[in-house]
Amino acid sequence: MAERPEDLNLPNAVITRIIKEALPDGVNISKEARSAISRAASVFVLYATSCANNFAMKGKRKTLNASDVLSAMEEMEFQRFVTPLKEALEAYRREQKGKKEASEQKKKDKDKKADSEEQDKSREEDDEDEERLDEEEQNEEEELDN
């Protein structure tokens, strides 16, 4: 774990992008203000994590989950963010479910293709065996005729 909050600063590029998206066009921000926002964001993340960890500990768990974070937001008096966070969480879960289903379907399709290729190969081998047998029979008939 980090010794000081300064050790856990968020990446400047991320902070800059968030700031630019939040401000109207043409509004600039000084390096000092960007640095202050970055530090505040880091402190917020640490505080939210600590509060969420308290909920996990109360539940005798070592793993933080989404409900711990939502409870922490309420405890920190950020109730107005709970609904948007729940919506984002649901969207994330739907996206993950879709990816999982797509991955499973891709695996099934791959397995079906492999099975189909095996069957095709088996049919080809059967056809080749049949042709060989036909040739052998023909050769035997020719030898008998001679």
N, C-alpha and C positions, 0 to 999 in steps of 0.2 A: 504494500500500500504506500502511497505517496506521503512524504513528510509534510509538505505544505500545499495549500490550494494552488499556488503558482506553478507547481510541478504538473498540474493537470489541466493546463490551458487547452481550450478547444482550438482546432486548426484555424489560422487566420483567414484562409480562403473561404472556409465555411461561414465564419462570422461575417466577413465582408459581403458574401452573397446574400445572407439573411438580411443584413442591414440594407443593402441596395434594393431588395425586394420589398422591404417595409417602407422605404422612403419614396416620396414622389420624385419624378425625373427632375434633374437639375439641382437636387439638393446634395451637397457634399458633407462629408464627416471627417473630422480631424483624426490624426493617428491617436491622439490622446483619448478622444471619445470612443474610438473603436477599441482601444485597449481596455478602457473602463467597462464597456459592454461585454467584452470577452471575459474579463475577470468576473463580472456579475453573473454571466451565463455559467461559468465554471462553478461558482459558489452555489448557484441555484441547483445545478445537477448534483453536486455533492449533498446538499441539504435534502433534496427530493429522494435521493438514494438512501440516505440515512433514515429518513422517515419511513420509506417503504420497507427498509430492512427491519425496523421496529415492528411493523405489522407481520412480517414473515416470522420474526422471532416469537411474537405472541402466538402465532399458529404453529410454533415448534417446527419450523421449516428452515432450511438453509438456502433455499432457492427463492428469489424474488419473482413474483408473477405479476401479471397485468392488474389484478385486483388490488395488490399491495400498492402499486403506483397510483391507482385511482383513489384509494383510501388516503394515501399520503397527500395527494393534491387537495382533497377535502380538508384534511387536518391542517394543511398549510394555508387554508382559506383561499384556495384557487378554484372554488366550486364552478366558476363560469367556464373553466377549461375542461371540466369532467365530461360534459356531453360531446364536445368536439373530439376529445381523446377516445371516447367510447366508439364514436363513428369511425375514426381513423383505425382503431383496433379491429373493428368488424371488417372494414375494407381490406386490411392487411390479412386477416384470417381467410376471407374469400379468395384473395389473390393466392395465398399459400395453398389453399384447397384446390384451386384451379391448376396450379403448377403441379401439385401432387397427382391429380387426376390425369393431367396431360402426360406426365412422366410414366404413370402406370399404363396408359393407353399406348404410349410409344413402345414400352417394353412388351406389351401383349402383341402389338403389330410386328415387332422384331421377332418374337417367338413364333408367331404364325408364319412369317416369311421363312424363318429357318426350317420349320416343319414342312412347309410347302416345297422348299428347295430340296429337303431330304427325300420327300416323296417323289419329286421329279427325278432326282438322281437314282432313287431305287427303281423307278419305272424304266429309266434309261438302261440301267444295269440288267433289268429283267428282259428288256427288248434285245439287248446285246447277247444275253445268254440264249434267248430264243433263236436269234439269228445264227449263233454258233452251232446250236443243236441242229437247226435246219441244214446248215452247211455240212455238218458231220453226217447227217442222214443221207444227204445227196452224195457225199463222197463214198459212203458205204454202198449205196445203190449202184454208183458208177463202178466201184470195184467188183461188185457182184456180177454186174453185166459183163465185165471184162473177163 
